[in-house]
Amino acid sequence: MNSSSVRRRTLRRIALIVLLALLGGAAGAVYAAVKTPTYTAKAYVVATARDDPATALNFAQAYGRIATSGPVLATARSALSDPTGLSSVRSSTSPDAPVVEIVATGGDPQHTAGLANAVAGALADYANKRSKATTVKLSVLAPATVPARPTSPKPPLELAVGAAAGLLIGGLAALGGGARGEPPPRPEPAPRPAPERVARAMARPPSPRTATIPVFAMPPPAPTSNLDAEPPAVGRAVVDGSEDER
């Protein structure tokens, strides 16, 4: 394989990788443009105890588990004019601080902030009604504010992810093509002799050749035994111990 063919193959692979990377980046940009933006709002509720801080931490963990279910959501639903998206509100707690985080997501920033604040207020009311028995009170530490920017999509991130995906696919395609390789070149057929040479070769008399006849050595005759040295007499009979020739 000459250097020009190797150069062409390398250029084709590089062009394939660049093309797929551009296509992936374009796909990420289109996805970021057509996707509906999603906003996130967060509210924080803190628990306080009269005697032991560990009691406030324990009750904060307990209230965090029921913040998005049961009577808390019922109270929040009654406080909202549009409870759409209330079921998507989530809560979480910290193992080190008696704080409950309320997270709401939605397509409208103002409505999303209203959902988080409604759940946070309903959780504080639910806990304060039982403060005499639990000695723990909940209060809204930081209400949710209207988010200024959507959390998704993020055009630079989608563009980078799409370009990286296209680059990966292009690299795998180039490696796959290099592993297969090009088929080996076919052997060129042997040149046929010219008709004049064939005619001269057929008209030329064949050269005499001397045939070589193999000579085989004959084995020597086998020696005869004493029994075969003299054949027995024919026509003789033995009568009464004497020989009589017939």
Beta strands, then each sheet from edge to edge (+ up, - down):
strand 1: 39-49
strand 2: 90-93
strand 3: 99-106
strand 4: 136-142
strand 5: 236-239
strand 6: 242-245
sheet 1: 2+ 3- 1+ 4-
sheet 2: 5+ 6-
end
